[in-house]
Amino acid sequence: MLKKRAALLSGAAAGVLNGFFGAGGGLVAVPALEKGGLSVKEAHATALALTASLSAVSALLYLGGGRFSFGEAAAFLPGGILGAAGGALLFRRLPSRLLQRALGAFMIYFALRVLLR
Amino acid sequence: MSDFLAAFLSGAAGAMGLGGGTVLILYLTACAGYDQPAAQGINLLFFLGCSVVSLILHGRGGYIRWKAAALCILAGLPAVLIGFWISGLLGPERLRDGFAVFLLILGLQQLFGRSKTEPHKQAA
């Protein structure tokens, strides 16, 4: 059973990131939930329920604040839903460690490009 | 890269637990000409749409611990307001720099951290 303190802390950390960066909540919630006693699958699924709820509120705040329009986001949904389904199906068949490292290198490259511009 | 391909790759990376949201935000700011706050907002709605399918599948599998999720959400909702408020105090440029630092940390974790698909070793 997950400790109450771990749940509250992971929720709060995910919430700040979600509101601040519009992403990244799951990346802190999953390891925190695992440390709190959930299995890997339970932590991923529970973090998804958390980040979906937080993203709904954040998206409303961003929309209300005029930071983007609904139409701009809707254009990306068909590709995203297909990609999510494909990613879920291929999850165990692709060399995930290699993909993870490639994505890590991609993130570092773009981060340094922004910071050193 | 087309919008469709970027969305497809982001959705796939997200489904594999590899931080798909960051991929789309990068594309939107670096290639599609959006400023950082707009890219973040688009990503939020994008993620919400993609997560519906995953939530249905995970819910059927019985993996969601709803009591734990409720506790997390309880703490997370006021924290969202704080994060949103702080992001509003920064201009798009400083928000983009902050995101770059966040991305650098994530990238180093992805490159040198443990595999996202390998379970933790359980204590006996």
gemmi code that builds the backbone of each chain (N, CA, C; Angstrom):
import gemmi

chains = {
    "A": [
        ("MET", (0.848, -1.206, 0.000), (0.000, 0.000, 0.000), (0.879, 1.249, 0.000)),
        ("LEU", (0.530, 2.170, -0.842), (1.335, 3.384, -0.984), (1.226, 4.253, 0.268)),
        ("LYS", (2.376, 4.772, 0.680), (2.361, 5.661, 1.833), (1.707, 6.986, 1.448)),
        ("LYS", (0.904, 7.519, 2.387), (0.146, 8.745, 2.132), (1.081, 9.916, 1.812)),
        ("ARG", (2.193, 9.984, 2.548), (3.126, 11.096, 2.362), (3.747, 11.054, 0.961)),
        ("ALA", (4.111, 9.851, 0.509), (4.711, 9.702, -0.832), (3.720, 10.137, -1.901)),
        ("ALA", (2.456, 9.776, -1.716), (1.425, 10.146, -2.697), (1.250, 11.664, -2.748)),
        ("LEU", (1.180, 12.283, -1.587), (0.974, 13.736, -1.536), (2.175, 14.485, -2.139)),
        ("LEU", (3.386, 14.024, -1.795), (4.597, 14.687, -2.308), (4.735, 14.522, -3.817)),
        ("SER", (4.487, 13.295, -4.317), (4.614, 13.078, -5.764), (3.545, 13.866, -6.510)),
        ("GLY", (2.347, 13.949, -5.940), (1.276, 14.732, -6.560), (1.634, 16.208, -6.626)),
        ("ALA", (2.184, 16.730, -5.529), (2.539, 18.151, -5.483), (3.661, 18.470, -6.471)),
        ("ALA", (4.689, 17.601, -6.522), (5.815, 17.833, -7.444), (5.334, 17.769, -8.894)),
        ("ALA", (4.497, 16.778, -9.192), (3.969, 16.644, -10.559), (3.105, 17.849, -10.914)),
        ("GLY", (2.342, 18.346, -9.954), (1.465, 19.497, -10.194), (2.237, 20.755, -10.531)),
        ("VAL", (3.300, 21.027, -9.767), (4.108, 22.228, -10.040), (4.715, 22.150, -11.442)),
        ("LEU", (5.293, 20.978, -11.784), (5.904, 20.815, -13.112), (4.868, 20.944, -14.223)),
        ("ASN", (3.702, 20.335, -13.999), (2.647, 20.356, -15.012), (2.165, 21.779, -15.276)),
        ("GLY", (1.977, 22.550, -14.227), (1.530, 23.936, -14.392), (2.623, 24.824, -14.949)),
        ("PHE", (3.879, 24.537, -14.558), (4.996, 25.399, -14.934), (5.499, 25.123, -16.350)),
        ("PHE", (5.752, 23.827, -16.660), (6.327, 23.458, -17.959), (5.321, 22.846, -18.920)),
        ("GLY", (4.121, 22.512, -18.440), (3.150, 21.852, -19.310), (3.569, 20.446, -19.684)),
        ("ALA", (4.499, 19.877, -18.938), (5.010, 18.517, -19.200), (5.848, 18.085, -18.001)),
        ("GLY", (6.178, 16.794, -17.986), (7.160, 16.322, -17.003), (6.605, 15.797, -15.693)),
        ("GLY", (5.298, 15.947, -15.471), (4.712, 15.478, -14.212), (4.894, 13.983, -14.010)),
        ("GLY", (4.672, 13.217, -15.071), (4.794, 11.767, -14.980), (6.209, 11.310, -14.699)),
        ("LEU", (7.178, 12.096, -15.184), (8.577, 11.705, -15.020), (9.035, 11.794, -13.558)),
        ("VAL", (8.352, 12.623, -12.753), (8.685, 12.636, -11.318), (7.725, 11.735, -10.532)),
        ("ALA", (6.482, 11.606, -11.021), (5.491, 10.826, -10.269), (5.776, 9.325, -10.310)),
        ("VAL", (6.194, 8.812, -11.483), (6.400, 7.355, -11.604), (7.455, 6.842, -10.615)),
        ("PRO", (8.681, 7.409, -10.612), (9.656, 6.887, -9.638), (9.228, 7.097, -8.187)),
        ("ALA", (8.537, 8.220, -7.909), (8.085, 8.476, -6.530), (7.052, 7.424, -6.112)),
        ("LEU", (6.138, 7.074, -7.004), (5.118, 6.074, -6.692), (5.742, 4.684, -6.541)),
        ("GLU", (6.754, 4.401, -7.363), (7.458, 3.116, -7.236), (8.164, 3.036, -5.881)),
        ("LYS", (8.808, 4.136, -5.500), (9.485, 4.166, -4.205), (8.483, 4.023, -3.064)),
        ("GLY", (7.262, 4.529, -3.308), (6.206, 4.446, -2.294), (5.587, 3.061, -2.175)),
        ("GLY", (5.951, 2.145, -3.061), (5.504, 0.762, -2.894), (4.687, 0.182, -4.037)),
        ("LEU", (4.379, 0.963, -5.077), (3.610, 0.421, -6.199), (4.537, -0.324, -7.176)),
        ("SER", (3.978, -1.296, -7.884), (4.756, -1.999, -8.907), (4.971, -1.057, -10.093)),
        ("VAL", (5.843, -1.450, -11.027), (6.141, -0.591, -12.183), (4.866, -0.278, -12.975)),
        ("LYS", (4.079, -1.321, -13.260), (2.846, -1.114, -14.038), (1.842, -0.255, -13.281)),
        ("GLU", (1.692, -0.514, -11.987), (0.763, 0.287, -11.168), (1.206, 1.746, -11.110)),
        ("ALA", (2.533, 1.954, -10.965), (3.047, 3.325, -10.883), (2.802, 4.079, -12.193)),
        ("HIS", (3.044, 3.415, -13.327), (2.819, 4.065, -14.623), (1.342, 4.406, -14.812)),
        ("ALA", (0.467, 3.437, -14.512), (-0.969, 3.639, -14.713), (-1.515, 4.709, -13.771)),
        ("THR", (-1.087, 4.675, -12.508), (-1.571, 5.647, -11.519), (-1.052, 7.047, -11.862)),
        ("ALA", (0.202, 7.124, -12.297), (0.766, 8.422, -12.698), (0.027, 8.976, -13.913)),
        ("LEU", (-0.417, 8.092, -14.784), (-1.167, 8.531, -15.968), (-2.504, 9.160, -15.558)),
        ("ALA", (-3.187, 8.509, -14.589), (-4.455, 9.062, -14.082), (-4.203, 10.432, -13.448)),
        ("LEU", (-3.087, 10.536, -12.724), (-2.724, 11.812, -12.092), (-2.432, 12.884, -13.134)),
        ("THR", (-1.543, 12.586, -14.082), (-1.125, 13.621, -15.040), (-2.256, 14.017, -15.995)),
        ("ALA", (-3.141, 13.060, -16.310), (-4.291, 13.417, -17.153), (-5.180, 14.428, -16.424)),
        ("SER", (-5.418, 14.196, -15.123), (-6.244, 15.129, -14.341), (-5.578, 16.499, -14.239)),
        ("LEU", (-4.278, 16.471, -13.931), (-3.554, 17.746, -13.796), (-3.496, 18.495, -15.129)),
        ("SER", (-3.302, 17.727, -16.220), (-3.212, 18.360, -17.539), (-4.540, 19.003, -17.939)),
        ("ALA", (-5.662, 18.398, -17.527), (-6.971, 18.979, -17.838), (-7.092, 20.360, -17.197)),
        ("VAL", (-6.683, 20.446, -15.922), (-6.765, 21.740, -15.215), (-5.765, 22.733, -15.806)),
        ("SER", (-4.532, 22.262, -16.035), (-3.506, 23.159, -16.601), (-3.932, 23.669, -17.977)),
        ("ALA", (-4.476, 22.774, -18.810), (-4.891, 23.177, -20.163), (-5.970, 24.249, -20.087)),
        ("LEU", (-6.909, 24.105, -19.141), (-7.956, 25.124, -18.978), (-7.345, 26.467, -18.566)),
        ("LEU", (-6.354, 26.398, -17.661), (-5.686, 27.636, -17.229), (-4.946, 28.298, -18.394)),
        ("TYR", (-4.223, 27.501, -19.171), (-3.472, 28.019, -20.320), (-4.430, 28.593, -21.374)),
        ("LEU", (-5.546, 27.865, -21.594), (-6.548, 28.365, -22.562), (-7.152, 29.674, -22.072)),
        ("GLY", (-7.535, 29.671, -20.782), (-8.137, 30.873, -20.178), (-7.195, 32.053, -20.209)),
        ("GLY", (-5.888, 31.761, -20.074), (-4.890, 32.824, -20.087), (-4.524, 33.280, -21.492)),
        ("GLY", (-5.132, 32.660, -22.504), (-4.884, 33.067, -23.889), (-3.522, 32.667, -24.418)),
        ("ARG", (-2.895, 31.638, -23.813), (-1.547, 31.254, -24.251), (-1.570, 30.438, -25.544)),
        ("PHE", (-2.702, 29.788, -25.830), (-2.861, 29.040, -27.083), (-4.353, 28.881, -27.348)),
        ("SER", (-4.672, 28.392, -28.567), (-6.090, 28.173, -28.877), (-6.354, 26.673, -29.051)),
        ("PHE", (-7.597, 26.280, -28.851), (-7.991, 24.875, -28.957), (-7.652, 24.317, -30.345)),
        ("GLY", (-7.891, 25.111, -31.385), (-7.653, 24.668, -32.760), (-6.194, 24.332, -33.018)),
        ("GLU", (-5.274, 25.094, -32.407), (-3.843, 24.826, -32.590), (-3.477, 23.440, -32.067)),
        ("ALA", (-4.054, 23.072, -30.932), (-3.734, 21.765, -30.340), (-4.443, 20.628, -31.071)),
        ("ALA", (-5.680, 20.880, -31.514), (-6.477, 19.817, -32.156), (-5.792, 19.273, -33.405)),
        ("ALA", (-5.022, 20.122, -34.085), (-4.346, 19.695, -35.312), (-3.337, 18.571, -35.049)),
        ("PHE", (-2.842, 18.477, -33.821), (-1.820, 17.472, -33.503), (-2.403, 16.179, -32.945)),
        ("LEU", (-3.690, 16.182, -32.639), (-4.282, 15.018, -31.961), (-4.319, 13.735, -32.798)),
        ("PRO", (-4.731, 13.772, -34.082), (-4.786, 12.505, -34.830), (-3.437, 11.782, -34.867)),
        ("GLY", (-2.371, 12.505, -35.179), (-1.036, 11.900, -35.208), (-0.631, 11.380, -33.846)),
        ("GLY", (-0.955, 12.138, -32.810), (-0.585, 11.740, -31.448), (-1.283, 10.473, -30.997)),
        ("ILE", (-2.588, 10.375, -31.300), (-3.350, 9.187, -30.880), (-2.846, 7.946, -31.622)),
        ("LEU", (-2.569, 8.088, -32.908), (-2.012, 6.959, -33.676), (-0.634, 6.561, -33.126)),
        ("GLY", (0.180, 7.567, -32.837), (1.511, 7.300, -32.291), (1.438, 6.626, -30.936)),
        ("ALA", (0.499, 7.071, -30.090), (0.338, 6.469, -28.759), (-0.065, 5.004, -28.879)),
        ("ALA", (-0.989, 4.711, -29.814), (-1.421, 3.323, -30.008), (-0.251, 2.479, -30.525)),
        ("GLY", (0.490, 3.033, -31.502), (1.645, 2.314, -32.055), (2.716, 2.095, -31.003)),
        ("GLY", (2.983, 3.118, -30.220), (4.000, 3.008, -29.166), (3.626, 1.962, -28.134)),
        ("ALA", (2.325, 1.913, -27.783), (1.868, 0.928, -26.798), (2.008, -0.491, -27.349)),
        ("LEU", (1.716, -0.652, -28.649), (1.800, -1.987, -29.271), (3.250, -2.450, -29.412)),
        ("LEU", (4.132, -1.492, -29.734), (5.532, -1.851, -29.994), (6.416, -1.765, -28.752)),
        ("PHE", (5.779, -1.426, -27.635), (6.500, -1.127, -26.394), (7.542, -2.185, -26.052)),
        ("ARG", (7.152, -3.468, -26.146), (8.057, -4.551, -25.742), (8.913, -5.064, -26.900)),
        ("ARG", (8.639, -4.615, -28.118), (9.349, -5.179, -29.277), (10.539, -4.333, -29.708)),
        ("LEU", (10.525, -3.048, -29.333), (11.617, -2.163, -29.757), (12.741, -2.187, -28.719)),
        ("PRO", (13.983, -1.897, -29.157), (15.084, -1.826, -28.191), (14.954, -0.551, -27.355)),
        ("SER", (14.161, -0.636, -26.275), (13.777, 0.562, -25.528), (14.969, 1.280, -24.899)),
        ("ARG", (16.001, 0.506, -24.500), (17.171, 1.139, -23.880), (17.870, 2.049, -24.890)),
        ("LEU", (17.960, 1.554, -26.124), (18.591, 2.329, -27.199), (17.764, 3.584, -27.496)),
        ("LEU", (16.424, 3.421, -27.565), (15.537, 4.563, -27.820), (15.654, 5.600, -26.706)),
        ("GLN", (15.705, 5.101, -25.467), (15.815, 5.996, -24.315), (17.086, 6.826, -24.394)),
        ("ARG", (18.202, 6.163, -24.766), (19.480, 6.876, -24.864), (19.474, 7.862, -26.031)),
        ("ALA", (18.861, 7.459, -27.150), (18.790, 8.348, -28.314), (17.976, 9.592, -27.968)),
        ("LEU", (16.856, 9.382, -27.264), (16.016, 10.519, -26.859), (16.763, 11.412, -25.870)),
        ("GLY", (17.538, 10.795, -24.984), (18.346, 11.552, -24.021), (19.348, 12.449, -24.741)),
        ("ALA", (20.033, 11.895, -25.740), (21.014, 12.671, -26.513), (20.321, 13.812, -27.263)),
        ("PHE", (19.133, 13.526, -27.811), (18.313, 14.526, -28.528), (17.941, 15.677, -27.583)),
        ("MET", (17.513, 15.339, -26.372), (17.135, 16.369, -25.389), (18.329, 17.234, -24.998)),
        ("ILE", (19.476, 16.592, -24.758), (20.677, 17.335, -24.345), (21.119, 18.282, -25.464)),
        ("TYR", (21.087, 17.804, -26.703), (21.485, 18.630, -27.851), (20.621, 19.893, -27.930)),
        ("PHE", (19.283, 19.719, -27.858), (18.388, 20.876, -27.971), (18.495, 21.793, -26.754)),
        ("ALA", (18.682, 21.215, -25.573), (18.818, 22.034, -24.362), (20.052, 22.916, -24.461)),
        ("LEU", (21.166, 22.332, -24.907), (22.409, 23.105, -25.023), (22.285, 24.162, -26.121)),
        ("ARG", (21.565, 23.828, -27.184), (21.362, 24.792, -28.280), (20.626, 26.030, -27.778)),
        ("VAL", (19.630, 25.801, -26.916), (18.878, 26.938, -26.354), (19.736, 27.713, -25.363)),
        ("LEU", (20.419, 26.996, -24.484), (21.182, 27.656, -23.421), (22.414, 28.399, -23.943)),
        ("LEU", (23.001, 27.904, -25.038), (24.239, 28.510, -25.548), (24.006, 29.459, -26.722)),
        ("ARG", (22.749, 29.758, -27.034), (22.482, 30.591, -28.229), (22.918, 32.038, -28.022)),
    ],
    "B": [
        ("MET", (10.332, 18.407, -40.617), (9.425, 17.408, -40.034), (7.994, 17.964, -40.067)),
        ("SER", (7.046, 17.139, -40.519), (5.674, 17.627, -40.584), (5.029, 17.575, -39.196)),
        ("ASP", (3.924, 18.337, -39.061), (3.202, 18.339, -37.783), (2.745, 16.933, -37.422)),
        ("PHE", (2.259, 16.193, -38.452), (1.730, 14.853, -38.193), (2.816, 13.925, -37.662)),
        ("LEU", (3.992, 13.970, -38.303), (5.092, 13.086, -37.885), (5.556, 13.435, -36.468)),
        ("ALA", (5.657, 14.734, -36.183), (6.069, 15.163, -34.841), (5.074, 14.679, -33.802)),
        ("ALA", (3.774, 14.802, -34.124), (2.735, 14.354, -33.188), (2.795, 12.837, -33.016)),
        ("PHE", (3.009, 12.128, -34.121), (3.087, 10.657, -34.072), (4.250, 10.217, -33.173)),
        ("LEU", (5.428, 10.804, -33.385), (6.611, 10.425, -32.598), (6.434, 10.791, -31.122)),
        ("SER", (5.809, 11.944, -30.864), (5.569, 12.358, -29.478), (4.614, 11.391, -28.794)),
        ("GLY", (3.542, 11.017, -29.506), (2.571, 10.073, -28.941), (3.219, 8.731, -28.653)),
        ("ALA", (4.069, 8.265, -29.595), (4.743, 6.967, -29.415), (5.720, 7.028, -28.236)),
        ("ALA", (6.512, 8.103, -28.158), (7.470, 8.243, -27.051), (6.737, 8.318, -25.717)),
        ("GLY", (5.604, 9.012, -25.699), (4.807, 9.114, -24.473), (4.283, 7.761, -24.040)),
        ("ALA", (3.799, 6.970, -24.999), (3.248, 5.644, -24.670), (4.327, 4.712, -24.144)),
        ("MET", (5.584, 4.977, -24.531), (6.685, 4.131, -24.061), (7.319, 4.687, -22.786)),
        ("GLY", (6.708, 5.723, -22.216), (7.210, 6.277, -20.958), (8.512, 7.023, -21.116)),
        ("LEU", (8.746, 7.568, -22.322), (10.032, 8.226, -22.591), (9.915, 9.755, -22.645)),
        ("GLY", (8.839, 10.306, -22.111), (8.728, 11.762, -22.070), (8.326, 12.381, -23.395)),
        ("GLY", (7.228, 11.903, -23.958), (6.771, 12.388, -25.261), (6.429, 13.869, -25.283)),
        ("GLY", (5.976, 14.407, -24.141), (5.597, 15.814, -24.067), (6.748, 16.738, -24.398)),
        ("THR", (7.938, 16.348, -23.952), (9.099, 17.205, -24.208), (9.431, 17.227, -25.704)),
        ("VAL", (9.204, 16.105, -26.404), (9.497, 16.027, -27.843), (8.615, 17.010, -28.603)),
        ("LEU", (7.311, 17.016, -28.271), (6.395, 17.911, -28.986), (6.713, 19.379, -28.688)),
        ("ILE", (7.008, 19.690, -27.440), (7.337, 21.086, -27.087), (8.581, 21.542, -27.851)),
        ("LEU", (9.579, 20.660, -27.948), (10.799, 20.986, -28.704), (10.475, 21.278, -30.162)),
        ("TYR", (9.665, 20.415, -30.753), (9.295, 20.601, -32.164), (8.553, 21.926, -32.343)),
        ("LEU", (7.596, 22.187, -31.460), (6.767, 23.391, -31.605), (7.592, 24.669, -31.485)),
        ("THR", (8.583, 24.665, -30.584), (9.382, 25.885, -30.398), (10.528, 25.978, -31.416)),
        ("ALA", (11.170, 24.845, -31.712), (12.356, 24.885, -32.585), (12.001, 24.881, -34.071)),
        ("CYS", (10.910, 24.218, -34.448), (10.605, 24.045, -35.884), (9.309, 24.722, -36.322)),
        ("ALA", (8.314, 24.799, -35.439), (6.995, 25.280, -35.875), (6.739, 26.748, -35.524)),
        ("GLY", (7.679, 27.388, -34.836), (7.593, 28.822, -34.607), (6.694, 29.283, -33.460)),
        ("TYR", (6.292, 28.364, -32.578), (5.475, 28.766, -31.421), (6.385, 29.271, -30.303)),
        ("ASP", (5.856, 30.197, -29.471), (6.640, 30.583, -28.298), (6.434, 29.525, -27.210)),
        ("GLN", (7.267, 29.597, -26.160), (7.269, 28.542, -25.141), (5.907, 28.359, -24.454)),
        ("PRO", (5.239, 29.443, -23.999), (3.938, 29.236, -23.326), (2.899, 28.564, -24.242)),
        ("ALA", (2.847, 28.961, -25.517), (1.883, 28.360, -26.449), (2.201, 26.881, -26.663)),
        ("ALA", (3.494, 26.567, -26.823), (3.901, 25.172, -27.026), (3.499, 24.318, -25.828)),
        ("GLN", (3.671, 24.857, -24.636), (3.311, 24.108, -23.425), (1.807, 23.865, -23.355)),
        ("GLY", (1.030, 24.891, -23.703), (-0.429, 24.748, -23.693), (-0.900, 23.716, -24.706)),
        ("ILE", (-0.345, 23.773, -25.915), (-0.705, 22.804, -26.960), (-0.365, 21.390, -26.481)),
        ("ASN", (0.806, 21.257, -25.862), (1.215, 19.936, -25.383), (0.267, 19.394, -24.316)),
        ("LEU", (-0.236, 20.264, -23.458), (-1.156, 19.816, -22.396), (-2.421, 19.200, -22.983)),
        ("LEU", (-3.005, 19.883, -23.952), (-4.245, 19.378, -24.568), (-3.946, 18.125, -25.406)),
        ("PHE", (-2.803, 18.129, -26.066), (-2.354, 16.975, -26.856), (-2.213, 15.748, -25.957)),
        ("PHE", (-1.539, 15.932, -24.830), (-1.331, 14.815, -23.903), (-2.661, 14.297, -23.369)),
        ("LEU", (-3.552, 15.220, -23.079), (-4.869, 14.835, -22.545), (-5.592, 13.922, -23.539)),
        ("GLY", (-5.565, 14.288, -24.817), (-6.209, 13.473, -25.849), (-5.584, 12.097, -25.969)),
        ("CYS", (-4.241, 12.064, -25.974), (-3.542, 10.785, -26.128), (-3.729, 9.885, -24.905)),
        ("SER", (-3.859, 10.482, -23.728), (-3.913, 9.679, -22.501), (-5.264, 8.990, -22.307)),
        ("VAL", (-6.302, 9.461, -22.997), (-7.627, 8.848, -22.834), (-7.578, 7.357, -23.190)),
        ("VAL", (-6.966, 7.045, -24.333), (-6.872, 5.649, -24.781), (-6.078, 4.824, -23.764)),
        ("SER", (-4.945, 5.358, -23.350), (-4.101, 4.635, -22.394), (-4.823, 4.412, -21.070)),
        ("LEU", (-5.566, 5.424, -20.625), (-6.285, 5.301, -19.350), (-7.329, 4.195, -19.411)),
        ("ILE", (-8.039, 4.104, -20.535), (-9.054, 3.056, -20.701), (-8.385, 1.680, -20.615)),
        ("LEU", (-7.239, 1.536, -21.315), (-6.536, 0.247, -21.313), (-6.009, -0.096, -19.915)),
        ("HIS", (-5.397, 0.892, -19.258), (-4.850, 0.645, -17.918), (-5.976, 0.379, -16.913)),
        ("GLY", (-7.081, 1.101, -17.091), (-8.220, 0.909, -16.183), (-8.773, -0.497, -16.285)),
        ("ARG", (-8.862, -1.001, -17.518), (-9.351, -2.376, -17.723), (-8.407, -3.400, -17.113)),
        ("GLY", (-7.118, -3.103, -17.183), (-6.124, -4.029, -16.625), (-6.091, -4.002, -15.107)),
        ("GLY", (-6.745, -3.029, -14.508), (-6.805, -2.953, -13.043), (-5.524, -2.441, -12.403)),
        ("TYR", (-4.694, -1.741, -13.189), (-3.413, -1.297, -12.655), (-3.486, 0.050, -11.931)),
        ("ILE", (-4.552, 0.813, -12.189), (-4.622, 2.137, -11.548), (-5.018, 1.964, -10.080)),
        ("ARG", (-4.224, 2.519, -9.187), (-4.560, 2.532, -7.749), (-5.299, 3.844, -7.486)),
        ("TRP", (-6.631, 3.752, -7.527), (-7.449, 4.970, -7.525), (-7.318, 5.776, -6.238)),
        ("LYS", (-7.144, 5.067, -5.110), (-7.014, 5.784, -3.834), (-5.719, 6.617, -3.832)),
        ("ALA", (-4.644, 5.986, -4.320), (-3.363, 6.692, -4.403), (-3.468, 7.837, -5.407)),
        ("ALA", (-4.132, 7.577, -6.543), (-4.289, 8.619, -7.567), (-5.061, 9.809, -6.992)),
        ("ALA", (-6.110, 9.517, -6.197), (-6.927, 10.594, -5.611), (-6.091, 11.452, -4.663)),
        ("LEU", (-5.233, 10.789, -3.874), (-4.354, 11.537, -2.952), (-3.388, 12.424, -3.740)),
        ("CYS", (-2.803, 11.842, -4.799), (-1.858, 12.596, -5.643), (-2.562, 13.803, -6.268)),
        ("ILE", (-3.773, 13.586, -6.768), (-4.511, 14.671, -7.436), (-4.857, 15.765, -6.429)),
        ("LEU", (-5.229, 15.339, -5.227), (-5.564, 16.289, -4.159), (-4.401, 17.252, -3.899)),
        ("ALA", (-3.192, 16.708, -3.863), (-2.006, 17.553, -3.644), (-1.595, 18.250, -4.932)),
        ("GLY", (-1.868, 17.619, -6.074), (-1.386, 18.150, -7.341), (-2.159, 19.355, -7.858)),
        ("LEU", (-3.467, 19.395, -7.593), (-4.268, 20.486, -8.171), (-3.865, 21.879, -7.672)),
        ("PRO", (-3.710, 22.079, -6.346), (-3.223, 23.414, -5.933), (-1.812, 23.692, -6.435)),
        ("ALA", (-1.006, 22.620, -6.566), (0.368, 22.801, -7.058), (0.384, 23.249, -8.521)),
        ("VAL", (-0.606, 22.789, -9.293), (-0.724, 23.241, -10.690), (-0.896, 24.759, -10.731)),
        ("LEU", (-1.749, 25.257, -9.855), (-1.997, 26.718, -9.813), (-0.710, 27.472, -9.512)),
        ("ILE", (0.088, 26.930, -8.583), (1.359, 27.582, -8.217), (2.308, 27.577, -9.424)),
        ("GLY", (2.434, 26.402, -10.068), (3.317, 26.298, -11.240), (2.892, 27.235, -12.353)),
        ("PHE", (1.586, 27.291, -12.597), (1.054, 28.160, -13.658), (1.318, 29.628, -13.326)),
        ("TRP", (1.109, 29.972, -12.075), (1.304, 31.364, -11.640), (2.776, 31.774, -11.806)),
        ("ILE", (3.698, 30.909, -11.383), (5.137, 31.232, -11.510), (5.524, 31.356, -12.993)),
        ("SER", (4.983, 30.448, -13.830), (5.345, 30.501, -15.259), (4.869, 31.805, -15.897)),
        ("GLY", (3.754, 32.339, -15.375), (3.236, 33.605, -15.888), (4.102, 34.795, -15.523)),
        ("LEU", (4.855, 34.655, -14.422), (5.730, 35.753, -13.991), (6.956, 35.871, -14.899)),
        ("LEU", (7.328, 34.739, -15.512), (8.499, 34.750, -16.397), (8.051, 35.083, -17.811)),
        ("GLY", (8.874, 35.717, -18.578), (8.570, 35.942, -19.991), (8.824, 34.659, -20.768)),
        ("PRO", (8.370, 34.598, -22.038), (8.590, 33.390, -22.844), (10.055, 32.976, -22.939)),
        ("GLU", (10.955, 33.956, -23.008), (12.383, 33.634, -23.159), (12.942, 32.945, -21.919)),
        ("ARG", (12.587, 33.503, -20.744), (13.109, 32.911, -19.497), (12.463, 31.561, -19.232)),
        ("LEU", (11.196, 31.431, -19.634), (10.510, 30.149, -19.490), (11.181, 29.104, -20.380)),
        ("ARG", (11.589, 29.543, -21.573), (12.269, 28.636, -22.503), (13.630, 28.209, -21.946)),
        ("ASP", (14.346, 29.161, -21.316), (15.630, 28.816, -20.698), (15.420, 27.816, -19.557)),
        ("GLY", (14.379, 28.049, -18.757), (14.068, 27.134, -17.651), (13.745, 25.748, -18.166)),
        ("PHE", (12.992, 25.704, -19.268), (12.640, 24.420, -19.872), (13.900, 23.714, -20.388)),
        ("ALA", (14.835, 24.496, -20.923), (16.084, 23.915, -21.433), (16.883, 23.273, -20.299)),
        ("VAL", (16.919, 23.921, -19.144), (17.638, 23.348, -17.990), (16.947, 22.047, -17.550)),
        ("PHE", (15.616, 22.093, -17.500), (14.819, 20.908, -17.148), (15.113, 19.761, -18.133)),
        ("LEU", (15.183, 20.119, -19.395), (15.427, 19.151, -20.462), (16.834, 18.549, -20.359)),
        ("LEU", (17.790, 19.390, -19.994), (19.170, 18.924, -19.831), (19.241, 17.861, -18.734)),
        ("ILE", (18.548, 18.126, -17.621), (18.530, 17.158, -16.507), (17.859, 15.854, -16.959)),
        ("LEU", (16.713, 15.986, -17.641), (15.986, 14.805, -18.131), (16.835, 14.017, -19.127)),
        ("GLY", (17.503, 14.745, -20.024), (18.324, 14.102, -21.040), (19.455, 13.294, -20.412)),
        ("LEU", (20.100, 13.869, -19.393), (21.187, 13.154, -18.712), (20.647, 11.910, -18.013)),
        ("GLN", (19.433, 12.052, -17.440), (18.785, 10.895, -16.795), (18.485, 9.796, -17.810)),
        ("GLN", (17.972, 10.211, -18.977), (17.619, 9.232, -20.016), (18.877, 8.535, -20.538)),
        ("LEU", (19.943, 9.320, -20.657), (21.176, 8.788, -21.229), (21.908, 7.855, -20.263)),
        ("PHE", (21.954, 8.235, -19.003), (22.762, 7.466, -18.052), (21.953, 6.730, -16.989)),
        ("GLY", (20.635, 7.018, -16.882), (19.815, 6.383, -15.845), (19.442, 4.966, -16.200)),
        ("ARG", (18.677, 4.325, -15.297), (18.253, 2.934, -15.545), (17.187, 2.911, -16.633)),
        ("SER", (17.001, 1.742, -17.221), (15.995, 1.586, -18.267), (14.609, 1.811, -17.695)),
        ("LYS", (13.762, 2.524, -18.472), (12.399, 2.798, -18.026), (11.538, 1.537, -18.022)),
        ("THR", (11.969, 0.530, -18.756), (11.133, -0.671, -18.855), (11.605, -1.780, -17.930)),
        ("GLU", (12.766, -1.553, -17.264), (13.234, -2.566, -16.324), (12.663, -2.276, -14.952)),
        ("PRO", (12.039, -3.283, -14.294), (11.506, -3.037, -12.967), (12.616, -2.838, -11.940)),
        ("HIS", (12.293, -2.111, -10.854), (13.227, -1.997, -9.740), (13.444, -3.371, -9.138)),
        ("LYS", (14.638, -3.588, -8.600), (14.843, -4.832, -7.856), (14.030, -4.728, -6.567)),
        ("GLN", (13.191, -5.718, -6.331), (12.343, -5.695, -5.138), (13.130, -6.209, -3.930)),
        ("ALA", (12.920, -5.535, -2.807), (13.549, -5.998, -1.564), (12.877, -7.289, -1.125)),
        ("ALA", (13.677, -8.189, -0.550), (13.121, -9.485, -0.130), (12.186, -9.298, 1.061)),
    ],
}
model = gemmi.Model(1)
for chain_id, residues in chains.items():
    chain = gemmi.Chain(chain_id)
    for i, (resn, *xyz) in enumerate(residues, 1):
        res = gemmi.Residue()
        res.name, res.seqid = resn, gemmi.SeqId(i, " ")
        for name, pos in zip(("N", "CA", "C"), xyz):
            atom = gemmi.Atom()
            atom.name, atom.element = name, gemmi.Element(name[0])
            atom.pos, atom.b_iso = gemmi.Position(*pos), 0.0
            res.add_atom(atom)
        chain.add_residue(res)
    model.add_chain(chain)
structure = gemmi.Structure()
structure.add_model(model)
structure.setup_entities()
